[in-house]
Amino acid sequence: MARWPAAAACALGAALLGMLAVSASGQSPVAAADGEGGNSRFTCTDTEKKRPGCTGTCPDRCPRSCVALCPSCQTYCPDQVQPVRPALFVFGDGSLDVGNNNYIEPNEVGDPWRANHSYYGIDFPKSEPTGRFSNGFNMADFIAKAMGFKMSPPAYMSLNSPAKLDAGFAGVNYASATAGIWRDSDDGLNIPLMDQVQYFAAMIEKMEANRSRQELSKMLSNSLFLISVGASDLYYIYNIMTRSEPDNKTDVPHLLSSYGDNITALYNLGARKFAIINVPTLCTPVVSHTCDDLMTSLPKDFNDGIKPLMASLASNLDGLRYSIADFYAFSDVVSANPSAYGFVNTGASCCEGPCATNYRPPCANRMEYWYWDQENPTEQAAKLATTTFLNGTTQFTAPVNFETLINQK
C-alpha cells in the first residue's frame, strides 16, 4: 500500500478536519413561498375524489399547501406546479445501506445481515438503530446533506407506496448490505445490484403516472446516482481462486463488464451523473488475520479497471458524467498516519462481533476509530471520507470532485 510522508499527511489531515468543521449542515430543500403578484385565479377541482385539500380557489401559482396536499397538483393547476429539484439515488452495499436489509426475510441459507439492533445507531439521533451499518450516519447521509437534504433518501424496501415525484422528493436508496454486482454471489439474503436497478426501473415507470416524461427525464438527468459496490464480489472471486479450480468467467475483467452493464442500464433509464466510490481494502478486521497478496491485489485490479470503464462509457454514452472517489487510496493514507486525521486506531473495530448488546460494549472513543464493526467505517470515518470526495482535489476524486459533479448542468 502507498505510504505518504508524515508532514504531507499532517497537512492534508489538518485541511480535511478544517473542512469538516465548516461543512454545511444541510437543510431540507424547501420551495420559496409563492408571491401574490398577478390577479388571475382558478379553481383546483378534486376530480378523482381523493384529495379534497386541493379543492378550492387557488392563486395564479400553485401554493406550497396545495403541493403538499396534492402531489399531482399539476392535474388541477396545469403548468403551475413547483419545480422538482434534483434527487439522490443510491445503489450498492452496506457502506450505503440505510435499512433495506431490515425487510429481507430469512431463508434456508440463513438470516440476512442486519443493523436493526443496538449498538448500531448509538450515535444516531435518539440512539436509534435504523439499519445503517454505523454508529451514526453513513456516507450516503453526508452526501445527501451536502445536496441540501436533511436526511438521506429512504430505503426502497421501507416504502409503503410508490415514490411520488413532488416538491419534497429526495430520491431513493436501494443499497443492501453484503450485496454484490453479480447475482452469482447472491444467497437470497441481500439485493444484488442487478435487482436494485430493476427496482429503480419499476419506480420510474410508476412515477410517469403523475409526471410528464419530459419533466421526469430532466429531474433524472440532474440527479446524482451514487454507487459503492464490488467488495462482496471480490471476496467471492477470492474464494473461487483459492478453494477451487480457476474460472475464467469469474474474474475481475468479467466483474467490471457486469458493472458497466448496470451503469449502462441506469443510463438508459435516465441517469446521467454517476458518483462512484471504489472498493476499499478487503483486509478489514474481519479477515485481517488471513490477508494475503491475492486479497490485497484484487481490489487494486478492480479499482484500476473502473477508471477506463467509466471513461469508455462517457465517450460512448452522450451526456454521461462521472466522478470516481478513491476510497481505497484515501483510507490507506489515513492508515499511514492516523493521528493526522484525528484517529488513534485504523486497524481494529470499535464494536465487537455482530455489534449486539450480548457482546462487549463498543469503544468509548468512537470518533477516533476508523472501523465501527468488522467491515464498515464509523460515522467519523464516513464523514471525513465524504468531505474529501465532495470538496477535495483530484488526488482522491477524478476527473472532478462530487460537488463539482452535483453542480454541473
PyMOL commands that set and color helices and strands:
alter all, ss='L'
color gray80, all
select helices_A, chain A and resi 6-22+52-54+64-69+73-75+100-103+125-127+139-146+156-158+193-207+213-222+231-243+252-268+288-290+293-316+327-336+338-341+366-368+379-391+402-407
alter helices_A, ss='H'
color red, helices_A
select strands_A, chain A and resi 42-44+56-58+88-92+171-173+224-228+273-277+321-325+345-349+369-371+397-398
alter strands_A, ss='S'
color yellow, strands_A
deselect
rebuild
show_as cartoon
